[in-house]
Amino acid sequence: MSRQPAFYQPRHVVILAHPNPGSFNGLVADAYCDAVRTCGQEAIVRDLYALGFDPALKDHERPGRPGFALKTSRPSMR
């Protein structure tokens, strides 16, 4: 069993993947996050459609293929 730090705040990550944020899925995600926050915990929502996430892996995006380059929108952590 792992030991938790003296102050431990659970973090919930909700992944939403629906084109309409007002859909039933969006409302369930909102209700869940509201309940989590009411309990004093952290809720993080990642809306894949809002982020422009494309789940289809292209051949040129595979490591080892000609032209492959790792792209990130986050700045380097160095």
C-alpha positions in Angstrom: 0.0 0.0 0.0 1.4 3.4 -0.9 1.8 6.1 1.6 0.0 9.4 0.9 1.5 12.7 1.9 0.1 14.4 5.0 -2.0 16.8 2.8 -3.4 14.8 -0.1 -6.0 16.4 -2.4 -7.4 13.9 -4.9 -7.4 15.1 -8.5 -10.0 14.0 -11.0 -9.4 14.2 -14.8 -12.5 14.2 -16.9 -12.0 13.5 -20.6 -14.9 14.8 -22.7 -15.2 13.7 -26.3 -18.4 15.1 -27.8 -18.8 17.8 -30.5 -21.5 19.6 -28.5 -20.4 20.8 -25.1 -24.1 21.2 -24.1 -24.9 17.5 -24.9 -25.9 14.9 -22.3 -22.2 13.9 -22.0 -21.2 17.5 -21.4 -23.8 17.9 -18.7 -22.8 14.7 -17.0 -19.1 15.9 -17.0 -20.2 19.3 -15.6 -22.3 17.7 -12.9 -19.5 15.3 -11.9 -17.0 18.2 -11.7 -19.4 20.3 -9.6 -19.8 17.4 -7.2 -16.0 16.8 -7.0 -15.3 20.5 -6.3 -18.1 20.6 -3.7 -16.2 17.9 -1.9 -13.1 20.1 -1.9 -11.3 18.1 -4.6 -9.8 19.2 -7.9 -11.5 18.5 -11.2 -9.7 19.0 -14.5 -11.7 18.8 -17.8 -10.1 18.0 -21.1 -12.5 18.6 -24.0 -10.9 16.8 -26.9 -13.1 18.5 -29.5 -12.3 22.0 -28.1 -8.6 21.0 -28.2 -8.9 20.0 -31.9 -7.7 16.4 -31.1 -7.6 14.2 -34.1 -7.6 10.5 -33.0 -6.5 9.2 -36.4 -2.8 8.3 -36.5 -1.3 9.3 -39.8 1.5 7.1 -41.3 3.9 10.1 -41.3 3.2 10.6 -37.6 4.7 7.2 -36.6 8.2 7.2 -35.2 10.7 5.8 -37.6 8.9 7.0 -40.7 10.6 9.6 -43.0 9.7 13.1 -42.0 8.7 12.2 -38.4 9.3 14.9 -35.9 7.9 15.0 -32.4 5.7 18.1 -32.1 4.5 19.6 -28.8 2.5 22.7 -28.0 4.1 22.9 -24.6 7.3 24.8 -24.0 10.4 22.8 -23.0 10.7 22.0 -19.3 14.4 22.7 -19.3 
